Amino acid sequence: MKRISFLFIVCFIIFSCQKSIKNIVNIDPTIDSLLVKKHLFTLASDEMEGRKVGTPGIEKAASYIETEFNNLGLTFYDSLHGYRQTFTFKSREDNQVITTSNIIGVLLGKSKKEEYVIISAHYDHLGIKNISGDSIFNGANDNASGVTGVLTLAKYFKEKKLNERTIIFVAFTAEEMGLVGSKYFGKGIDSSKYIAGINLEMIGKSPKFGSNTAWLTGFDRSDLGQIIQKNLLGTGYQLFPDPYLNYNLFFRSDNASLARLGVPSHSFSTTSVDLDQDYHQPSDEVQTLNINVITQTIIAIAKGTESVINGQDTPSRVILTNGKN
């Protein structure tokens, strides 16, 4: 009898949590915490060996992302014959020539298929270092959480069939080595066709604004943030401008590679970066993250960007303030 009561309580708690997630953004939750947990735990596992570019670990992560894109039936990007955009570059750390790949899947739009919205996150991290104790830099928050968001949103938009514009889902490589993957991607695009860039970076921890909130880099450089705020009204979720302007975060993640081309491309985050003790440390593991925060943020991104993806809203082009930026 005690076992039956215990199981009932567990089921009730799970149902209540899922119900609260539904109520946060007031949409049908094709996005659920079990799927989020599956992606996150896989990408941040020790088997991925910290996902450093040029290692077997990042190859495992690339294969996982490819499989997920294939399972969803996403099409290939541009003239590629698979999901990999492969290239070589020279590491600025040791001048080593490295071959690596962006992983790209495409969900074709309907009435505006020649207009593109990119949803992205970097899947590389720091790998294994020769230090005492835990030597694997798992990168759970940075940035398995962001890639989890990309994969989950790909499933959501595939099933919802509401994208009038084409969505390009990208897991960028070599962000930690200087935004290398996103810069390579940007070289081959007609930026005038790119309507918005939605980059996910470290969405696994509660921000300083409290629960059910996120912040957006470069908020005042286009009106994409205002569009998202409008779409989130009444949902119980809020988006704020980046509170860490002195960190220059707008130019430190993959959104910058497209922003420099004029695309209104910004990064979502939830992490209090000034207080985060796990950033670029072996302690950045799934146990330090909040699955509900990730799930709620992904749902909020889906709702907040919906009017851009369905063609109703077109954000203003990004403003860059000086010659360097």
C-alpha positions as CSV (number, residue, x, y, z in Angstrom):
1,M,0.0,0.0,0.0
2,K,2.9,2.4,0.8
3,R,4.5,1.6,-2.6
4,I,1.2,2.4,-4.4
5,S,0.9,5.7,-2.4
6,F,4.5,6.6,-3.2
7,L,4.0,6.0,-6.9
8,F,0.9,8.1,-6.9
9,I,2.8,11.0,-5.3
10,V,5.6,10.7,-7.8
11,C,3.1,10.7,-10.7
12,F,1.3,13.6,-9.2
13,I,4.5,15.7,-8.9
14,I,5.5,14.9,-12.5
15,F,2.1,15.9,-13.8
16,S,2.0,19.0,-11.7
17,C,5.5,20.1,-13.0
18,Q,4.5,19.5,-16.6
19,K,1.2,21.4,-16.0
20,S,3.1,24.3,-14.6
21,I,5.4,24.4,-17.6
22,K,2.3,24.4,-19.9
23,N,0.8,27.3,-18.0
24,I,4.0,29.4,-18.2
25,V,3.7,30.0,-21.9
26,N,0.2,29.0,-22.6
27,I,1.0,26.8,-25.6
28,D,0.6,23.1,-26.3
29,P,3.8,21.6,-24.9
30,T,5.2,19.5,-27.7
31,I,8.3,20.4,-25.7
32,D,8.7,18.3,-22.6
33,S,11.3,17.9,-19.9
34,L,12.0,14.2,-20.6
35,L,13.2,15.0,-24.1
36,V,15.2,17.9,-22.8
37,K,16.8,15.6,-20.2
38,K,17.6,13.0,-22.9
39,H,19.5,15.4,-25.1
40,L,21.3,17.2,-22.2
41,F,22.5,14.1,-20.5
42,T,23.7,12.6,-23.7
43,L,25.6,15.6,-25.0
44,A,27.2,16.4,-21.6
45,S,28.1,12.8,-20.7
46,D,31.6,11.7,-20.0
47,E,31.4,9.6,-23.2
48,M,31.6,12.9,-25.2
49,E,34.9,13.6,-23.6
50,G,34.2,17.4,-23.4
51,R,33.5,17.7,-27.1
52,K,36.8,19.4,-28.0
53,V,37.2,20.1,-31.7
54,G,39.4,17.6,-33.5
55,T,38.8,14.8,-30.9
56,P,36.7,11.5,-31.0
57,G,34.4,13.2,-28.4
58,I,33.1,15.9,-30.6
59,E,32.7,13.3,-33.4
60,K,30.3,11.4,-31.1
61,A,28.4,14.6,-30.5
62,A,28.2,15.4,-34.2
63,S,26.9,11.9,-35.0
64,Y,24.2,12.3,-32.3
65,I,23.0,15.6,-33.7
66,E,23.0,14.2,-37.2
67,T,20.9,11.3,-36.1
68,E,18.4,13.5,-34.4
69,F,18.1,15.7,-37.5
70,N,17.6,12.6,-39.7
71,N,15.0,11.2,-37.4
72,L,13.1,14.5,-37.7
73,G,13.3,14.3,-41.5
74,L,15.1,17.7,-41.8
75,T,16.5,18.3,-45.3
76,F,20.1,19.2,-46.2
77,Y,21.5,22.8,-46.3
78,D,22.3,24.4,-49.7
79,S,24.2,22.0,-51.9
80,L,25.3,19.6,-49.1
81,H,24.7,15.9,-49.4
82,G,24.4,15.4,-45.7
83,Y,24.1,17.4,-42.5
84,R,27.8,18.2,-42.2
85,Q,29.3,21.4,-43.5
86,T,33.0,20.3,-43.2
87,F,36.0,22.5,-43.5
88,T,39.6,22.9,-42.2
89,F,41.2,25.7,-40.3
90,K,44.4,26.4,-38.5
91,S,44.2,26.6,-34.7
92,R,45.4,29.9,-33.3
93,E,46.6,28.1,-30.2
94,D,49.2,25.8,-31.8
95,N,48.8,26.3,-35.6
96,Q,47.5,22.7,-35.9
97,V,45.3,22.2,-39.0
98,I,42.0,20.8,-37.9
99,T,39.1,19.4,-39.9
100,T,35.7,19.9,-38.3
101,S,32.0,20.3,-39.2
102,N,29.0,22.5,-38.6
103,I,25.9,20.3,-38.3
104,I,23.0,21.8,-40.3
105,G,19.4,20.7,-40.8
106,V,16.7,22.6,-42.7
107,L,12.9,22.8,-42.3
108,L,11.6,24.3,-45.5
109,G,9.1,27.1,-45.2
110,K,5.9,27.4,-47.1
111,S,4.9,30.8,-48.5
112,K,8.3,32.5,-47.7
113,K,10.8,29.6,-48.2
114,E,13.5,32.0,-49.5
115,E,13.5,33.9,-46.2
116,Y,15.5,32.2,-43.5
117,V,15.5,32.1,-39.7
118,I,18.5,30.5,-38.1
119,I,18.3,28.7,-34.7
120,S,21.7,27.9,-33.5
121,A,24.1,26.9,-30.6
122,H,27.7,25.7,-30.5
123,Y,28.3,22.1,-29.7
124,D,32.0,22.2,-29.0
125,H,33.7,22.6,-25.6
126,L,37.1,22.3,-24.0
127,G,37.7,18.5,-23.9
128,I,39.9,16.8,-21.4
129,K,42.8,18.6,-19.7
130,N,45.7,17.3,-17.8
131,I,44.7,18.3,-14.3
132,S,44.2,16.4,-11.0
133,G,40.7,15.2,-10.1
134,D,37.9,15.4,-12.7
135,S,39.7,16.2,-16.0
136,I,36.6,16.2,-18.3
137,F,35.2,19.6,-19.1
138,N,31.7,18.3,-19.9
139,G,30.2,21.7,-20.8
140,A,26.7,20.9,-19.7
141,N,25.6,24.5,-19.5
142,D,28.2,25.7,-22.0
143,N,26.8,24.6,-24.3
144,A,25.0,21.3,-24.2
145,S,22.0,23.2,-22.9
146,G,21.9,25.4,-26.0
147,V,22.2,22.4,-28.4
148,T,19.5,20.7,-26.4
149,G,17.3,23.7,-27.2
150,V,18.1,23.6,-30.9
151,L,17.2,19.9,-31.1
152,T,14.0,20.3,-29.1
153,L,12.9,23.3,-31.1
154,A,13.6,21.4,-34.4
155,K,11.1,18.8,-33.2
156,Y,8.6,21.4,-32.1
157,F,8.6,23.4,-35.3
158,K,8.6,20.2,-37.4
159,E,5.5,18.9,-35.7
160,K,3.7,22.3,-35.5
161,K,4.1,23.0,-39.2
162,L,3.6,26.8,-38.7
163,N,6.8,28.0,-40.3
164,E,6.1,30.1,-43.4
165,R,9.8,31.0,-43.4
166,T,12.5,28.4,-43.8
167,I,14.2,27.5,-40.5
168,I,17.9,26.5,-40.5
169,F,19.0,24.6,-37.4
170,V,22.7,24.7,-36.8
171,A,25.1,23.2,-34.3
172,F,28.2,25.3,-34.8
173,T,31.7,23.9,-34.2
174,A,34.8,25.7,-32.8
175,E,33.0,28.5,-31.0
176,E,35.4,28.1,-28.2
177,M,38.3,28.6,-30.6
178,G,37.1,32.0,-31.9
179,L,33.6,31.6,-33.4
180,V,35.3,29.6,-36.2
181,G,32.3,27.5,-37.3
182,S,29.8,30.4,-37.5
183,K,32.3,32.6,-39.3
184,Y,32.8,29.9,-41.9
185,F,29.0,29.5,-42.3
186,G,28.6,33.3,-42.7
187,K,31.1,33.4,-45.6
188,G,28.8,31.5,-47.8
189,I,25.4,33.1,-47.3
190,D,23.3,35.9,-48.8
191,S,22.7,37.8,-45.6
192,S,19.8,39.7,-47.1
193,K,17.8,36.5,-47.0
194,Y,18.4,36.0,-43.3
195,I,15.5,37.5,-41.4
196,A,16.7,36.6,-37.8
197,G,19.3,34.7,-35.9
198,I,18.3,33.0,-32.6
199,N,21.3,31.7,-30.8
200,L,21.1,29.7,-27.6
201,E,24.0,30.1,-25.1
202,M,24.0,28.7,-21.6
203,I,20.3,28.3,-20.8
204,G,20.6,26.0,-17.9
205,K,20.6,28.2,-14.8
206,S,18.3,30.8,-13.3
207,P,19.2,34.4,-14.1
208,K,19.4,37.3,-11.7
209,F,15.9,38.4,-12.8
210,G,14.4,35.3,-11.2
211,S,12.5,32.3,-12.5
212,N,10.8,32.2,-15.9
213,T,13.1,34.9,-17.3
214,A,15.9,35.1,-19.8
215,W,18.1,37.8,-21.2
216,L,19.1,38.7,-24.8
217,T,22.4,40.1,-26.0
218,G,22.5,43.2,-28.1
219,F,18.9,44.0,-27.2
220,D,19.0,47.6,-28.5
221,R,20.7,46.7,-31.7
222,S,17.5,45.5,-33.4
223,D,13.8,45.2,-32.4
224,L,13.9,41.4,-32.3
225,G,13.9,41.5,-28.5
226,Q,10.8,43.7,-28.5
227,I,9.0,41.4,-30.8
228,I,9.7,38.5,-28.5
229,Q,8.6,40.5,-25.5
230,K,5.3,41.3,-27.2
231,N,4.7,37.6,-28.0
232,L,5.4,36.6,-24.4
233,L,2.9,39.0,-22.9
234,G,0.5,37.1,-20.6
235,T,2.6,33.9,-20.7
236,G,4.3,34.5,-17.3
237,Y,7.7,34.5,-18.9
238,Q,9.8,37.6,-19.4
239,L,12.8,38.5,-21.6
240,F,15.2,41.2,-20.4
241,P,18.1,43.1,-22.1
242,D,21.6,41.7,-21.4
243,P,22.6,43.0,-17.9
244,Y,26.3,42.4,-18.5
245,L,27.2,45.0,-21.1
246,N,30.7,45.3,-19.8
247,Y,31.3,41.7,-20.8
248,N,30.6,42.5,-24.5
249,L,28.7,39.3,-24.8
250,F,26.9,40.3,-28.0
251,F,30.2,39.8,-29.9
252,R,31.4,36.7,-27.9
253,S,29.0,34.1,-29.2
254,D,28.1,32.8,-32.7
255,N,25.3,35.3,-33.2
256,A,28.1,37.8,-33.8
257,S,29.2,36.2,-37.1
258,L,25.8,36.9,-38.6
259,A,25.2,40.2,-36.9
260,R,28.4,41.5,-38.5
261,L,26.7,40.8,-41.8
262,G,23.6,42.9,-40.8
263,V,21.4,40.0,-39.6
264,P,19.4,40.7,-36.5
265,S,21.1,37.9,-34.7
266,H,21.1,37.7,-30.9
267,S,21.9,35.2,-28.1
268,F,19.5,34.0,-25.5
269,S,20.9,33.1,-22.1
270,T,19.6,32.5,-18.5
271,T,22.9,32.3,-16.6
272,S,24.2,34.8,-14.1
273,V,27.6,34.9,-15.8
274,D,29.1,37.2,-13.1
275,L,28.3,34.6,-10.4
276,D,28.7,31.3,-12.3
277,Q,31.4,29.2,-10.6
278,D,31.2,26.4,-13.2
279,Y,32.0,28.4,-16.4
280,H,34.9,26.7,-18.2
281,Q,35.4,24.3,-15.3
282,P,35.1,20.5,-14.9
283,S,32.2,21.2,-12.6
284,D,30.0,22.3,-15.5
285,E,28.0,19.1,-15.3
286,V,24.3,18.3,-15.6
287,Q,23.9,18.1,-11.8
288,T,24.4,21.8,-11.6
289,L,21.6,22.6,-14.1
290,N,17.9,23.0,-13.7
291,I,15.9,20.9,-16.3
292,N,12.8,23.0,-15.7
293,V,14.7,26.3,-16.5
294,I,15.9,24.8,-19.8
295,T,12.5,23.4,-20.7
296,Q,10.6,26.6,-19.8
297,T,13.2,28.7,-21.7
298,I,12.9,26.6,-24.9
299,I,9.1,26.9,-24.7
300,A,9.4,30.6,-24.3
301,I,11.7,30.9,-27.3
302,A,9.3,28.9,-29.4
303,K,6.4,31.2,-28.4
304,G,8.5,34.4,-28.5
305,T,9.8,33.8,-32.0
306,E,6.6,32.4,-33.5
307,S,5.5,35.6,-35.3
308,V,8.9,35.9,-37.0
309,I,8.9,32.2,-38.0
310,N,5.4,32.4,-39.4
311,G,6.2,35.5,-41.4
312,Q,4.0,38.1,-39.5
313,D,7.0,40.1,-38.0
314,T,10.2,41.1,-39.6
315,P,12.8,42.4,-37.2
316,S,14.9,45.5,-38.1
317,R,18.4,44.9,-39.3
318,V,21.1,45.0,-36.6
319,I,22.9,48.2,-35.7
320,L,26.6,48.0,-35.3
321,T,28.0,51.1,-33.5
322,N,31.5,51.5,-34.9
323,G,34.0,50.3,-37.4
324,K,35.4,47.6,-35.2
325,N,32.0,46.3,-34.2
